[in-house]
Amino acid sequence: MPSSADLRALTPELIVAGAALAVLVWATFLPPQRQQILRWMSAAALVAAAWEVLVLGAGVPSVFSGMYARDGVTLVLQSAALLGALLALALAGDYVERARLEAGEFYALLLVAALGAMVMAGSRDLIMVFLGLETLSIPLYVLAAFARTDLRSQEAGMKYFLLGAFSTVFFLYGIALVYGVTGSTSLPRLAAASDTLMLRVGLGLLLIGLAFKAAIVPFHAWAPDVYEGAPLPVTAYMSVIAKVGAFAALLRLFPGTLHTQSVQWTGILAALSTLTMILGNLAALRQTSLKRLLAYSSIAHAGFLLIGVASGTTQGASGVAFYLLAYTLMTLGAFALALMVTRRGEEADQIADLTGLASRSPALAGAMTVFMVSLAGLPPTAGFVGKFYVFAAALDAGQTALAIVGVLASVVSAYYYLRVAYTMFSGEPGGDVTFAGDRWVAGALIVAVVGVLALGVFPAPVTAFVQQLEQALR
Amino acid sequence: MRGWPLLSILVFLPVAGAAVAAIVDRRREQAIRWTGLAASLLTLGVVLVIFERFAVGTPAVQFEERAVWIPAAGIAYHLGIDGISLPLVLLTTVIMPLALLSSWSSVGDRVKEFTVSMLVLETALLGTFLSLDLVLFYVFWDAVLIPMYFIIGLWGGPRRVYAAFKFILYTASGSALMLVAIIVLYLQSGPAGARTFDWLALREAPVAMPLQAWLFAAFALAFAIKVPLWPLHTWLPDAHTEAPTPGSVVLAAVLLKMGTYGFLRFLLPLFPEASRRFAPLLVTLAIIGILYGAAVSWAQRDMKRLVAMSSVSHLGFVTLGAFALTVEGLQGSLLQMVNHGISTGGLFLVVGVLYDRTHSRLLDDYGGVAALMPRFAAVATIVMLSSMALPGTNGFVGEFLILLGAFRAAPVYAVVAAGGVILSAVYLLWMYQRVMHGPVAVKERARVVELSRRELVLFVPLIALIFWIGLFPGALLSRSEASIRALVERVEAAR
């Protein structure tokens, strides 16, 4: 029987899980026109959970006999997960109700996926990480196929499910090998394990499983198709929440657990990061669909994020956390805009559809420009500070080549991001493209713009916040 | 006004103006234009106050402002002005209102976006010249790219998209490596916890060779692309030619100076030993640029391209003066940055006046314009003579000092570079003769009318500056002398 202290430390997770169940059940009793209540409920649960995360802070390093922790990593990355879920919820609501999708199930799945990412952030045991990973992944498979009548969406869901299940097996097999060597699945025990080939293979398999979720090259092949096929709000959510979860686990595993053997894995992670940045950015150059562009952009950003992990330092880890927050805001902001552009009620996901947006709605075009500038890593935005943070960590760890690849890759990215911004300001808008979006989407946009600029101009409070995770990793 | 954060006011006044312009109804174009002009004139007013209060005879940084920005990483909001940045700040704030005024005829659509872009650009430029923290500097330096990208890409000529991307990719790749070098400088500046991005602190303890040489290379690449130094100049003709007149004016007059300013502000003091060692290389590139730029200018048929290529030549002089590493050379280099801003800014305005009337930039489409526009011909003559460095104009003082400084460093530099002075007279007079003299040959004769009062207002301040600096260069030179002397001593001391 868990102690009350253990349960108290788990309040945020319990709130989200409870809300998911309540939404699912209640949805069956609500008439279709009153489904909006569910959105309010889900949002309230996420806000309450975020509040609890902040109140509980980082003071409980070990709960459930060391399987779980509410330390700095949990605090910072659960905040990122909840922020992402809340923004994604705001984006999704209008779309889901407009497209006549099952709102209740949608919100419930969204909440469960958030719960998965939260569990991954707090796990100090490989079994817990695995539970979190599955709790995160399964709802995402379903969400990707959520537009049941759309073939592309079905294909996306199927593809994601098959490849995802395959990668999960890698992860599971990795756990088995690690257990075989150390006799335990606990991360602190793993830290003390002696280095054997079997252990290395096990850790490699764990890395593959997580790299798949984070869309790191060469385990990224699923991402563009799935992102393109899934309904837009799902793509938005997937690109953020899966990264938060995967990077939380990567931070727990590599700088968190294996910091003493860092020479053995920093090189591999640096190589993966280099590949991911190069391939993600080069592939993004040629995209004409905004959705696909953002898919490759999310791969590219996985590469930038991985720089922070590959540096092997706690400073790099807090850089990853900062970057994740910045990434959440700017990516969801960009998706919010993509969502608002529609053609006869359908998604208009070509970059060309944005032509002349500025003359119709200067505020929207301005916001999108902010997101693109931030994604390109130019000041004065969150994206710049995030990149600065991880590059500085890499250089401090002596990974000069990695930092140089990183800065050059971000120059390449400036090309395709600014092309999107340029398109909005040039030419005349096409007649059949319209904007749709309720107050929720507008609210999410405002939060994202203000967040991106605030993190870019006054990053000090947020850097202080993310640095709380450094204690947990030492 | 004592105790006011004058430099912060200066830097952020244009952005405040942009915010005001952004909320004006977009149909009230005239109101937006006046807002932009007023904001830039107010900024100029602040600079004049600073110019007047500036203490002559001390190399110290003045009007300093420092505030904690990102304490965890040792990044501060640190502004200051000295004899090296003062002339460039003055140049920026003089050129900006003129560029905005010239946009009244050359930019007809999306006036609001244009005005906002220009004002944001001004803030970024002033921030670049006034930052004394390397990260803050980099933030402003990179922030310049975004408004300039839009100015070229949205209001430019037929090949504007290509030019805008070339501009941004070229300059961004240079600055990317500079960012790496900035971080490495920081990591080298002390043990963890005591590291700093502060320019004043960093210049006191230059890093050791050979790392210093690598960092020098990264900074020098970023600056050399911006200047642009031969052979990194290929983005410039496209960007200048395709940009709208006000964009070309700001690009030539101010943006290019970011690079040469970087030489004086960062390369020489932070990497003195490497600067001395690589000075011959940079001087050689500069001299090639002087001659190459002049020769290529001569071969142009497009007036804007001609003026653009002449910038490569003129900025070769500026670079030559900087790396002559003598007090005269550096003084001349700094003065010539201002002079080039005035004269080339003026030349782009001259071309802009013609383009507004006939929509052609080709030399072949012109002839005998002097007969149709006598006042304009007089104005153009003065601007051109300034660009040719005729005695009595500002250009003479600058080029003379540079050649003197270069001669002191090595006579051969001065001898070869002097060839560039002659060539510049050749291509400028050639252009003048083709356009202004001969039988009247213009496409739409009825539209080639004399300068309007607004256009005249554009040129009056430029002409005044041409003669003021030409006849009384002391006002600028005395303010920069102490800083330049201190800089030369610093480079000498690193022997």
Interface residues (C-beta under 8 A of the other chain):
Chain A: A358 S359 P362 V373 L378 P379 P380 F384 F388 Y389 F391 A392 L395 D396 T400 A403 I404 V407 L408 S410 V411 A414 Y415 L418 R419 A421 Y422 F425 S426 P459 A460 T463 A464 Q467
Chain B: R26 V68 W69 I70 P71 A72 A73 R110 K112 E113 V135 Y138 V139 F140 D142 A143 L145 I146 Y149 F150 G153 L154 V161 A164 F165 I168 L169 A172 S173 A176 L177 L179 V180 I183 V184 Y186 L187
